[in-house]
Amino acid sequence: MALATRTGRRPSTTRTLWDSTVGKKSVMAVSGLIMLGYLVVHMIGNLKIFFGPGEFNGYAHWLRHMGEPFLHSHWGLWATRVVLLAAVLAHAVSAYQLSRRDIKARPVKYAHKRRRASYATRTMRWGGVILALFIVWHLLDLTTLTVNERAWAGHPYQNVLATFSTWYGNTIYIVAMAALALHVRHGFWSAAQTLGAGNARRDRALKLLANTLALVLFAGFVSVPVAVMTGVVS
């Protein structure tokens, strides 16, 4: 039988779903929504920097100890990191495999680009690469403090100021947030279509929501380096 494996056993439902294009798109949609939820929460947390070092450092302390006393110190934070890492890997792997599948399906490039393809659609793949590189930089900068020359362990407010007091720190962050906004704008729309939430009546509302989410996330995240550059936060 076509679906039988070399051992003669039929593949599991999970494997069959994963091997299908619909399955990979579903994994991308669900993992993308998980990351989107994290981004919204992360952005709100970042905005605490406008209320001073006490508020921001207190928030960072709560992150390390959330779930106590039910959970041990840092367990809640690490559980969040594991879920987020799983979502990032699932999203990246499914995106890569779908891209390879698409290339194999049409080895000859289109003579004319599709007019309906938006700027965000055409840059989704490069945007994903930019964001992947930024995640590595961001962790080295504000988590391990490896590339943050003026980092002060245990003082997150001061470390953010140190990062955004450099031209390259601001440039990397703002470019990455622009890529993120485009990624969210197209990704949210695609996820809605994949999961069956889109239809003729809801398309306009979904597009508006996608644009709003992208704009709010961009403005919220970029407001922090801008505030540091202009001296609003110091």
C-alpha positions in Angstrom: 0.0 0.0 0.0 1.2 3.6 -0.7 0.8 4.6 2.9 2.6 1.6 4.3 6.1 2.1 5.7 9.1 -0.1 4.8 8.3 -2.2 7.9 4.8 -2.9 6.6 3.1 -0.8 9.3 0.9 2.1 8.4 2.2 5.5 9.6 0.4 7.0 12.7 -2.2 9.7 12.3 0.2 12.2 13.8 2.9 11.3 11.2 0.5 11.4 8.4 -0.8 14.8 9.4 2.8 16.2 9.9 3.8 14.9 6.4 0.9 16.7 4.8 0.9 20.3 3.7 -2.2 21.0 5.7 -0.6 19.6 8.8 2.5 21.7 8.4 0.5 24.8 7.9 -1.6 24.0 10.9 1.6 23.6 13.0 2.8 26.9 11.7 -0.5 28.6 12.6 -0.8 27.2 16.1 2.9 27.8 17.0 2.6 31.3 15.5 -0.3 32.1 17.7 1.5 30.9 20.7 4.4 33.2 19.9 2.0 36.1 19.2 0.5 35.7 22.6 3.9 35.8 24.2 4.8 38.9 22.2 1.8 40.8 23.4 2.6 39.9 27.0 6.3 40.7 26.5 5.5 44.1 25.0 3.2 45.0 28.0 6.0 44.0 30.4 8.5 46.1 28.5 6.3 49.2 28.9 6.8 49.0 32.6 10.1 50.7 32.0 8.2 54.0 31.7 7.3 53.7 35.4 10.9 53.7 36.6 13.6 51.2 37.6 11.7 50.0 40.7 8.7 48.9 38.7 10.7 47.4 35.9 13.2 45.6 38.1 10.3 44.3 40.2 8.6 42.9 37.1 11.9 41.2 36.1 12.1 39.7 39.6 8.5 38.5 39.4 9.3 36.7 36.1 12.1 34.7 37.8 9.9 33.7 40.8 6.4 33.4 39.2 4.5 30.4 40.4 6.0 30.4 43.9 5.5 28.9 46.3 3.7 26.2 44.3 6.7 26.1 41.9 10.3 26.4 42.8 12.2 29.6 41.9 12.8 29.9 38.1 10.6 26.9 37.3 7.8 29.0 35.9 10.2 31.0 33.8 11.9 27.9 32.4 8.6 26.3 31.7 7.7 29.3 29.6 11.0 29.2 27.9 10.6 25.5 27.0 7.1 26.1 25.5 8.3 29.1 23.6 11.4 27.3 22.3 9.2 24.4 21.1 6.9 26.8 19.3 9.8 28.6 17.6 11.4 25.3 16.5 8.0 23.9 15.3 7.4 27.1 13.4 10.8 27.3 11.8 11.0 23.6 10.8 7.5 23.6 9.3 8.2 26.9 7.4 11.5 25.5 6.0 9.9 22.2 4.9 7.0 24.0 3.3 9.4 26.3 1.5 11.4 23.3 0.2 8.2 21.6 -0.9 7.1 24.7 -2.7 10.5 25.0 -4.5 10.4 21.3 -5.6 6.8 21.7 -6.9 7.8 24.5 -9.2 11.6 24.3 -10.0 11.3 26.9 -12.7 10.6 30.4 -11.3 7.5 32.2 -12.5 8.1 34.5 -15.4 6.0 37.2 -13.8 5.5 37.8 -10.1 2.0 37.4 -8.8 0.5 40.9 -8.5 -1.6 40.0 -5.5 1.5 39.1 -3.4 2.0 41.9 -0.9 5.3 43.2 0.3 4.9 41.3 3.6 4.1 38.1 1.7 7.3 38.4 -0.5 9.5 39.1 2.5 8.1 36.5 5.0 11.0 34.2 4.5 13.7 36.8 4.8 11.8 38.3 7.7 11.8 34.9 9.5 15.6 34.7 9.0 16.0 38.3 10.4 13.9 37.4 13.4 15.8 34.2 14.1 19.1 36.1 14.1 17.6 38.8 16.3 16.5 36.2 18.8 20.0 35.0 19.2 21.3 38.6 19.5 18.6 39.5 22.0 19.4 36.6 24.2 23.1 37.3 24.1 22.4 41.0 24.8 19.8 41.0 27.6 19.7 37.4 29.0 23.3 36.2 29.1 24.7 39.7 28.8 27.5 38.4 26.6 27.4 41.2 24.0 26.2 44.0 26.4 29.5 45.7 27.3 28.0 47.8 30.1 25.7 45.1 31.5 25.2 44.9 35.2 24.0 41.5 36.3 20.8 41.6 38.3 19.9 45.1 37.1 17.6 44.7 34.0 16.5 48.4 33.9 20.1 49.6 33.7 20.9 46.8 31.1 18.1 48.0 28.8 19.5 51.6 29.1 23.0 50.3 28.2 21.7 48.4 25.1 19.7 51.4 23.7 22.5 53.9 24.5 24.4 52.5 21.5 23.6 53.2 17.8 23.9 49.5 16.8 21.7 48.3 19.6 18.9 50.7 18.5 19.4 49.8 14.8 19.3 46.1 15.3 16.2 46.3 17.5 14.2 48.7 15.3 15.0 46.8 12.1 14.0 43.5 13.8 10.7 45.1 15.1 9.9 46.3 11.6 10.4 42.7 10.3 8.3 41.4 13.2 5.4 43.8 12.3 5.4 42.6 8.7 5.6 39.0 9.8 2.7 39.3 12.3 0.6 41.2 9.7 0.8 38.4 7.2 1.2 35.5 9.6 -1.9 36.3 11.6 -3.9 36.5 8.4 -2.5 33.2 7.2 -3.1 31.5 10.5 -6.7 32.5 10.5 -7.2 31.1 7.0 -5.4 27.9 7.9 -7.5 27.3 11.0 -10.7 28.0 9.2 -11.5 31.3 10.9 -11.6 33.3 7.7 -14.5 33.7 5.4 -16.0 36.3 3.1 -17.8 38.1 6.0 -14.9 38.1 8.4 -12.0 38.8 6.0 -12.2 42.6 6.4 -12.3 42.3 10.2 -9.4 39.9 10.2 -7.3 42.1 8.0 -8.0 45.1 10.3 -7.1 43.0 13.3 -3.8 41.8 11.7 -2.8 45.3 10.8 -3.7 46.6 14.2 -1.7 43.9 16.0 1.3 44.6 13.8 1.1 48.3 14.4 0.6 48.0 18.2 3.4 45.6 18.6 5.8 47.7 16.5 4.9 50.9 18.3 5.0 49.3 21.7 8.4 47.6 21.3 10.0 50.5 19.5 8.8 53.0 22.1 11.4 51.7 24.5 14.6 52.4 22.5 13.1 55.7 21.3 12.4 56.7 24.9 16.0 55.9 25.8 17.4 57.8 22.8 15.3 60.9 23.5 16.0 60.9 27.3 12.4 60.2 28.3 13.7 57.1 30.0 17.1 57.5 31.7 
